[in-house]
Amino acid sequence: MAIVQITDNNFNDEVLQSDKPVLIDFWAEWCGPCRMIAPIVEELSNEYDGKLKVGKLDVDQNQQTAIKYGVRSIPTVLLLKDGEVKDTIIGAVPKSIFTEKINSVL
């Protein structure tokens, strides 16, 4: 499944109204650790296709949502289900951490 580009404008429709859990990668172009986890996020979008929506939100372009969810350092990855944050992953972590947290909300 393709990664969804999440913005301040489509956040409600793509995330809060989603019928599946959503993993959102809060990132920025200049962030080295964000580039390190990008391939993992891509793999997760393929592996959990149909079960999980995977999105990326550029914090430089979409500051309102980042502020609303208290994102102070990037990369921050939020896992939401039914419009509620179920888990948060901060920093560049191994793929196993992502899969463990995703499996706990599915």
C-alpha angles and dihedrals in degrees: 000000000000119000111252118232104229119204137175087258100051099033094101094050098038099039115015094040095041117128089210132055112272129219112200122192110205103204146147133215093242095050114107097194088049089059089048094059096038094091090049091052089049091051091049091052089056097041095049096039109152093014103060135029112222121201141171125215119195104218093202091059098035108040097152094066093042090052093045091056095042096245104172101158132030143261091044118162120197125197113206130185124181089356094303128110106245099174143001130210118193124193134002106318133168120274090248090068091054094048093047092052094042092050090052091061099041 
